[in-house]
Amino acid sequence: MMVEAHRHQARALAALWRVATLALVFTLGVWASTSGTLGAMMQYREDIAFLTVQHLELVAISGGIAIATGIPIGILLARRSLGLFGPVLTQLINLGTTVPTLAILALAMTVLGLGAPPAIFGLAVLTLLPIVLNTVAGLRAVPPALIEAARGMGMTNLQILLQVEIPNALFVIAAGIRTALAINVGTVPLAFLIGGGGLGELIFTGIDLMDTGLLLAGAIPTALLAVAVDFIAGQLQFWLVPRGVNPLR
């Protein structure tokens, strides 16, 4: 009964979030059209198209690196065989979320110089943290009774990981990936400061020139991309995570 109530609550919150997002996008569209902002933005439509592709490339590359490295690191840190060492390392990674974004990008620039490589490295590090933390949290939330039952059936540690732990933690891991990608999209504009490109070129140039149309030509597409990425990731989470371990279904 409690599980079913939790599922209903999760579905209601997800529906409310979708409605609020659509309402926000609609409101922004009406405001941009009636205030003349849309016309000012359209002057830069070619720049918007080019830089949006560049923006998405940075998100895809850095996000892919973060997912490919963050999940294995989270699995390693969640191993009970590490004892207290695993939780200590997890807390150190958790402290990494307090480090300012610009500090990480500046460090990447110091080590790798200017351009796309340091931007990708810095963005991957920022995206990595929520994925690692959610992977650890999801795996540690798997009931020990399930693991003991699997071990009693003669399953190896690898089989337990792949067939018991990861499937039960998949929803939490997917939530971490969804959060990380949304943060990534919103952080990519800062990559312009170290020569990484993206829609930040329009945003910061608009700030320097005090040109509101140029500023919004970068800011509004960035916001829409973040909403779109979050929506797509949410749909993938809804349909790819099995019904038995997915509170949204």
N, C-alpha and C positions, 0 to 999 in steps of 0.2 A: 504493500500500500504506500509506504514512504517512498519507494523507488518510483512508483508511478506518479506520485505527487511531484517529485523532483523533476521528472520528465516533462510534466505539464508546465511547471514553472520555467524550465529552461526553454521550452518552445515559445512560451509567452514572451519571455525576455528577448529571444531572437527575433520574433515578429515585431516587437516594439522597436528594436534597434533598426530593422529594415525600414519600418514606416518613418522613423525619425530621420534616417539618412536620406530617404527619398524626398521628404518634406524640406530638408535643408538644401538639397541640390536644386529642387524646384524654386525655392525662395531665392537662392543665389542667381538662378537663371533669370527670374523675373526682375530682380534688382539690376543685374548687369544689362538687361535689355532696356529697361525704362530710364536708367541713369546715363545712358550713352557710353557706359564702360565697354560694352560689347563691341561697339563700333571702333573705339580706340584700340581695343585688343586686336581687332581684325587687321589693323595696319601691319601687325607683326605675325600674321598667320604662317608665313613661310618659315620664319625663325622658330615659331612655336612647334611646327611640324618636325623640323630638323632636330631641335633640342629635346623634344619629347622622345624621339627614337633613341637619342643619346642617353637620355635619362633612364629609359627602360633597359637599355643595355647594361648600364651600371648596376641597376637593381637586379637584373637577372644573373649577372656574373657574380657580384658580391653575395647575393642571396643564395645562389647555388653552392658557392664555396662554404658559406656559413652552415647550410643544411648538411652538406656532405661531411663536414668536420664536427659540427655541434652535436649531432645525434650520437656518433661513436664516443665522443668525450663524455656526454651525459650517461651513456650506458656504462662506461668504465667507472665513473664516479659513483654510480648507484650500486656497484657491487658490494655486497655485505662482507665479502672477504677482506675489504680494505679497512674494516673496523672504523676507528675514529678519523682515520686519514681522509676518507671520502667526504664526510660532512665538513671537515675543516677546509678542504680544497673548494667545496661547493660554496661555503661562506665567503672565501676569498674571491671567487668569481662573482658572487652576489655583490660584494663591495665594488667590483668593477663597474657596476651599473651607475655608481655615483660619480664616476670620472666624466667630466664635461666632454661633449662630442668634439668640440674644437681642439681640446687637448690631445685626443687620440689622433685626429687628422693632422695636427701639427707634428706629433711624434712620427707619424707615417711619412710626412713630408721631409722631416729631418733625416730619416733613415734611407728613404727611397727617392727623394727629390720631388720635383713637380710633375704633374701629368696624371693620366688615368691609373697607372699601377698603384701609387700610394693612396689614391682615392678609393680604389677597389679594396685594398688591404684594410684601410681604416673602416670602411663601411662593413666589410666582412666581420671585423672584430666586434663592431657595435651590434650587428645582427646576430652574432654568435651567442651572446649572453642569454637572451630569453629562451633560445632553443635549448641550450645546455641545461638551464635551470628547470624548464618544464619537463625535459626528458628525465632528469633526476627525480623531480617531484612525482611524475607519473609512474615511474618504475618502483619507487619506494612506497607508493600507495597500493600496489598490488597486494592483496591479502596473503600473508605467509602461509595460510592453510592451503591455498591453491598451489603454491610452490612445493609444499611438503607432499601434497597429493600427487603431483606430477613426478616428484622424485620417488615416491613409493611405487609408481607405475613403471619405474625403471628408465625414465627419461634422463638423458645426459644434460649437463648444464647448458650446452648450446641449444638443445631441443627445448628446454624450459624457457630460455630467453626468447627464442623465435616463436614458439607456439603458445606460450602462456603469458610471459611478462610483457613483451612488446604489444601483442594484441589488446591486452587489458589497459595498457598505458597509451594506446594510440590516440585516443581523443585528446588527452592532455598534451601530448607531443605535437599534434596538429594545431592545437590552440597556440602553442608557443611559436610555431612556424608562422601562423597567421599574424600574430602580434609583431613578430620580428620583421616580416615583410612590410607591414604597414608603417612601422617605424623607419625602415630603410627608405621607403619612398619619400617620406617627409624629411629625411636627413640628407638625401642626395644633393639638394641645392647647395649645401655647405661645401660640397666637393669642388664647386667652382672656385673657392678661395685658394685651393692648392692646384688649380689647373685641370680639374677633373671633368669640367663641362657640365652639361645638363641644364635644366630649366633655371638653375641658380644664376646663370649668366644674365637672364632677363631680370630676375628679382634684384640682384645686387647692382646691376647697371641702372635699373629704374630708381633705386635708392640714391645712387650717386648723382644722377641727373635730376632727381626730384620729379620724375615722370610717372604719374600714377598709372597711366595706361600701360606703360612698359612693365612696371612693377606687377600689376595684376595679370598681365599676359604670361608671367611666369608663375605667380602665386596660385591663381585659380586652376590652371591645368594640373599643378602639383597636387592641390587638394582633391581634384576629381580623380587623379590617378590613385591617390591613397584610398579613396572610397572604393574605386573599381577593384583594386588589388585585394582589399579587405573583403569585398563581396565575393570575388572569385574564389579566394582562399576559403571563405566560409562555406560556399557551395561544395567545394572539394571535400572539406571536412565533413559536411553533412552526408554526402553520398558515398565517400570512400571508407569512412569508419563504420564497421559493422553495427547492425542494429542493437545487438546485445550489450555493447559497451558504448553506445552513443546515446546520451541523454536527450538529444534533440530529435530522435526518431522514435 
